[in-house]
Amino acid sequence: MGLMERFSVDTIAPEQRRACWNDIVAQAFPNVAVDPRDDGFTAHLVRQPLGRLDFAYVNSSPAKVCRLPQGRPHAAEEPYFKIHAQHRGSSLNRQGGREAWLNDGDWTLCDSRSPYSIAFADTNQMLVVKLPQSLLTRRVADPERLVGVRMGADRPESRMLLSLLRSLAPQADLPTEPGWTGAVADILLDVVALACRGDAACEPASDGDGVPARGALAHWTRQVRGHVDAHLRDPCLNSARIATALGISSRYVQMAFASLGTTATAYILARRLELAAATLRQARDAAGGTISDIAYDVGFNDLSHFSRSFRAHFGVSPRAYRAGRFAA
């Protein structure tokens, strides 16, 4: 193992602890800021390199940690992901529109390139491992899909990973012979890859050809349809946004729509037209908005496109449909 470093703010005057701790954290994790919840804030950090990985144990009283959107990583440091593993306590981890509530033994993956936050209301003990992007992507395809996703301690792969992390928690008496740190880093990366592959909640199960198993495909088709219905009024809704929101690949989204005999574009269009038609029917007996208002409200951003699509779908214009000239 490399040189172990220990940091603490317990001996610092209370009014200086916030600034001192932020200086310490910034050295270990660039562009990260900590906002303690009270003046009696205490915190410890033990940091130790492990080959090309960087291992840290953090013990802190209640605070909120944020990766700032501004600023740039150190020029000499390559992009990296981080494991946030809950050793003791609990924390709420947010990144990329996702939330992962971690309890003892849970973990999540964090992308250092994007804003994130970690909040904890009680004393928090976390194991943090920095994984260079180049090393992780050799073993884990598309690690971004796992960012902000809770990996539960109830999973065998998670228990294996946490057991290894806890045994490697920074300590002064680990072996120092040549090659030891590199070998252990390789083992750790292999276990991380195993834990990611075993996470059925993040990527649908598939057969040997990479096609989702029937049960998994049905599950994700329901998820995709639910997401479309919940975000139908968003004019930017498309397959890429659906994939990002659900944490699955665009290919799985395409296969979900294919199982319905359609495409993402056609399905979203049909659902918007159905919503517009329902709104037009309701507007017959009430002081509803104009046709253009309704078109924009259901997600269209081009009135001519809405009118052409509506006529093609229902056989009449939106105006005639609202007047009651539609098939029951």
Helices and strands as residue ranges (DSSP letters): E 5-8, H 14-28, E 32-36, E 43-50, E 53-60, E 63-67, E 80-88, E 91-95, E 98-102, E 107-111, E 116-120, E 124-132, H 133-139, G 143-146, H 156-168, H 180-197, H 214-230, H 239-246, H 250-259, H 264-283, H 291-297, H 303-314, H 318-322
